Amino acid sequence: MSGLRTAGVVRVDVLTVPVAGLGPLPEHLLGPAERARADRFRRTEDRRLSVVASLLVRAVAGRALGVPPGEVEVVRRCPGCGGPHGAPFVQGAPLLSVSHCAGLVVVAACDLPVGVDAEPADRTGMAAVAGLLLAPGEPVPDDAGLLRTWVRKEAVLKATGRGLTVPLTEVRVTAPGERAAVVHHGPDPGLAVALADVDLPGGVGAVAVLTAAALDVRTGDGTALVLGAGTMVPFTS
């Protein structure tokens, strides 16, 4: 699992769960706050994504701590306003970040602050948000390139804990066709942030970690963990 650092390399585990066709979910494992968060979604699909995300967080943390998912105490507290939202935190477990899109839940785990973001690979119309995404002087790529740039920048801001309280235009990343890296982080130019693209089933993803080291990103399918089987598809690099 995550938390391994060797020879200047930081490992990040990225687990995915396609929600379609999962069948009944063990919602009894969730706490009141997790149920309330899920119930705020009007669409059944969105509620199901929220439930699966909460279950995967519990499963990953429980596996690291050696306790059943139902016994994991998950805390969410916004670093900005102090409200009961933001990245999930479990004492003693790897740091976690969550994203979901178009029927896919993604959870990243690392022993350093981590952020993950995912968007549907077939998303179009990205030119409409180019002004919110690109800093003056940044080249304007096609939809696929804008989408890649979006997930890279959001992953960086999630890793810092600031989220979208910082405009995406204040972060510069490498061009979509280049290896993922942070060129400039406006709010804190000296901050070390490692960035990597992540291949996702049906999605475009990126993961960021607050470190100057290289990232060893391992991906795996967490479906069995969510359903309570206690196993998962082995990680691949």
matplotlib code that plots the C-alpha trace (Angstrom):
import matplotlib.pyplot as plt

x = [0.0, 0.9, 3.4, 6.6, 9.5, 12.7, 15.6, 13.8, 10.6, 7.2, 4.6, 1.0, -1.8, -4.8, -7.9, -10.8, -14.3, -16.7, -20.1, -22.3, -23.5, -22.2, -25.4, -26.4, -23.9, -23.1, -24.4, -24.7, -21.0, -21.3, -21.6, -24.3, -22.3, -21.5, -25.2, -26.3, -23.8, -25.0, -28.7, -28.1, -27.7, -30.9, -29.9, -29.7, -26.5, -24.8, -25.9, -24.5, -21.1, -21.0, -21.8, -19.1, -16.6, -17.2, -17.0, -13.8, -12.2, -13.2, -11.9, -8.5, -8.1, -9.3, -6.9, -4.0, -5.0, -5.9, -9.5, -12.9, -14.2, -17.2, -14.8, -12.9, -13.5, -13.5, -13.2, -13.8, -12.9, -12.4, -9.0, -10.6, -13.9, -13.8, -16.9, -17.6, -16.3, -13.0, -10.6, -11.3, -8.9, -8.4, -5.9, -3.0, -3.9, -2.4, -3.6, -6.5, -8.0, -11.3, -12.7, -15.6, -16.9, -19.3, -19.8, -16.2, -14.9, -11.2, -9.3, -5.6, -3.6, -0.1, 1.8, 2.3, -0.5, -2.1, -4.7, -6.4, -8.8, -10.7, -13.0, -14.8, -12.6, -15.4, -16.2, -16.5, -17.0, -13.9, -13.2, -16.0, -14.0, -10.6, -10.8, -11.2, -8.4, -5.6, -3.3, -2.6, 0.0, -0.8, -1.5, -5.0, -5.1, -8.0, -10.7, -8.6, -5.7, -7.8, -9.2, -5.8, -4.7, -7.9, -7.3, -3.6, -4.3, -7.2, -5.0, -2.4, -4.9, -6.4, -3.0, -2.3, -5.6, -6.8, -9.1, -10.8, -10.4, -7.4, -8.1, -6.9, -5.2, -2.7, -1.3, 0.8, 1.5, 3.3, 1.6, -0.8, 1.6, 4.5, 5.3, 3.1, 4.9, 4.1, 5.7, 4.5, 2.3, 1.3, 0.1, 3.5, 6.1, 8.6, 6.2, 7.5, 4.7, 5.1, 2.5, 1.7, -1.0, -3.1, -4.8, -8.4, -11.1, -13.2, -11.6, -8.7, -6.9, -4.0, -2.4, -0.3, 1.8, 3.6, 7.1, 10.2, 10.6, 9.5, 6.2, 5.6, 1.9, 0.3, -3.3, -5.7, -9.4, -11.0, -14.4, -13.9, -12.9, -16.1, -18.2, -16.6, -14.6, -11.4, -9.4, -8.7, -7.1, -3.3, -1.7, 0.1, 2.7]
y = [0.0, 3.7, 5.4, 3.8, 6.1, 4.7, 6.5, 9.8, 8.2, 8.6, 5.9, 6.9, 4.4, 5.2, 3.0, 3.2, 1.8, 1.8, 2.3, 0.8, -2.7, -2.8, -4.1, -3.5, -1.5, -2.0, 1.5, 0.4, 0.9, 4.6, 7.2, 9.8, 12.6, 10.3, 9.4, 13.0, 14.0, 11.3, 12.2, 15.8, 14.6, 14.7, 12.3, 8.6, 8.3, 11.1, 9.8, 6.4, 7.9, 9.6, 6.4, 4.4, 7.1, 7.0, 3.2, 3.2, 5.7, 3.5, 0.4, 1.9, 3.4, 0.3, -1.9, 0.4, 0.4, -3.3, -2.6, -3.2, -0.4, 0.2, 1.0, 3.7, 7.3, 9.6, 13.3, 16.0, 19.6, 22.4, 24.2, 27.4, 27.7, 24.9, 23.3, 19.5, 19.1, 18.9, 15.9, 12.9, 12.4, 9.2, 9.3, 6.9, 6.1, 7.5, 10.9, 10.6, 12.5, 11.7, 12.4, 11.1, 11.6, 9.9, 6.7, 6.3, 6.9, 7.5, 7.6, 8.4, 7.5, 8.6, 9.4, 13.0, 15.6, 14.3, 15.5, 13.6, 14.8, 13.0, 14.0, 12.1, 11.5, 12.3, 15.7, 18.4, 22.2, 22.9, 26.0, 27.7, 27.4, 28.2, 31.7, 30.2, 27.7, 29.3, 32.1, 35.0, 33.8, 30.0, 28.4, 27.3, 23.5, 21.5, 20.0, 17.0, 19.2, 21.6, 18.6, 17.3, 20.8, 21.0, 17.8, 18.5, 22.0, 20.7, 17.9, 20.4, 22.7, 19.7, 18.5, 22.0, 21.8, 25.1, 23.6, 26.1, 28.9, 29.6, 30.4, 27.8, 30.6, 31.0, 27.5, 26.8, 23.2, 21.7, 21.5, 18.5, 16.6, 17.0, 15.0, 16.4, 18.9, 22.1, 25.1, 27.8, 27.8, 31.4, 31.4, 29.8, 29.8, 27.9, 25.0, 21.6, 19.7, 16.5, 15.8, 12.8, 11.8, 8.8, 6.5, 5.8, 3.7, 6.1, 9.1, 11.6, 11.9, 13.4, 13.1, 15.6, 15.3, 17.9, 16.6, 17.3, 13.6, 11.6, 9.8, 6.0, 5.9, 2.5, 2.0, -0.7, -1.6, -1.2, -2.7, -5.8, -3.6, -1.5, -4.6, -6.0, -8.9, -7.6, -8.0, -6.0, -6.2, -5.9, -2.6, -1.8, 0.9]
z = [0.0, 0.1, 2.3, 0.8, 0.1, -1.5, -3.1, -3.5, -4.8, -3.2, -3.8, -4.4, -4.6, -6.8, -6.5, -8.9, -8.7, -11.7, -10.1, -12.8, -12.0, -8.5, -7.0, -3.3, -1.3, 2.4, 3.4, 7.0, 7.3, 6.8, 9.6, 9.9, 8.2, 5.2, 4.9, 5.1, 2.5, 0.1, 0.7, -0.3, -3.9, -5.9, -8.6, -7.7, -9.7, -7.8, -4.5, -5.4, -6.3, -2.9, -1.1, -3.1, -2.4, 1.3, 1.4, -0.6, 1.8, 4.7, 3.1, 2.2, 5.6, 7.4, 5.4, 6.4, 10.1, 10.2, 11.3, 9.7, 7.5, 9.8, 12.7, 10.8, 12.0, 9.1, 9.7, 7.1, 8.0, 5.5, 6.2, 5.0, 6.8, 9.2, 7.9, 7.7, 4.2, 2.4, 2.0, 4.3, 7.1, 9.2, 12.1, 11.5, 7.9, 4.7, 3.6, 1.1, -1.8, -3.6, -7.0, -9.0, -12.4, -14.9, -12.9, -11.7, -8.1, -7.6, -4.3, -3.9, -0.8, 0.2, 3.3, 2.1, 1.2, -2.0, -4.5, -7.2, -9.9, -12.6, -15.5, -18.2, -21.2, -23.6, -22.0, -24.7, -24.7, -22.7, -24.7, -22.7, -19.5, -21.0, -19.5, -16.0, -16.5, -18.4, -17.2, -19.7, -22.2, -21.7, -25.1, -25.7, -26.6, -28.0, -25.8, -24.8, -24.0, -21.9, -20.0, -19.3, -18.1, -15.9, -14.0, -13.5, -12.0, -9.8, -8.5, -7.5, -5.6, -3.9, -2.7, -1.2, 0.6, -1.0, -3.6, -5.8, -3.3, -5.5, -9.2, -11.6, -13.5, -10.7, -11.3, -14.4, -15.5, -18.5, -21.9, -22.3, -24.6, -22.2, -19.0, -16.2, -14.0, -12.1, -13.8, -11.3, -8.2, -7.8, -4.2, -3.0, -5.8, -3.7, -2.9, -4.1, -5.9, -7.9, -10.6, -12.7, -15.2, -14.3, -16.8, -15.7, -17.2, -19.3, -17.6, -17.6, -14.3, -12.5, -9.0, -7.2, -4.0, -1.9, -2.4, -4.5, -5.1, -8.1, -7.9, -8.2, -9.0, -8.6, -9.9, -8.9, -8.9, -5.5, -6.3, -4.1, -1.2, -1.5, -1.6, 1.6, 0.0, 1.6, -1.6, -4.7, -8.1, -7.6, -8.2, -11.5, -12.0]

ax = plt.figure().add_subplot(projection="3d")
ax.plot(x, y, z, "-o")
ax.set_aspect("equal")
plt.show()
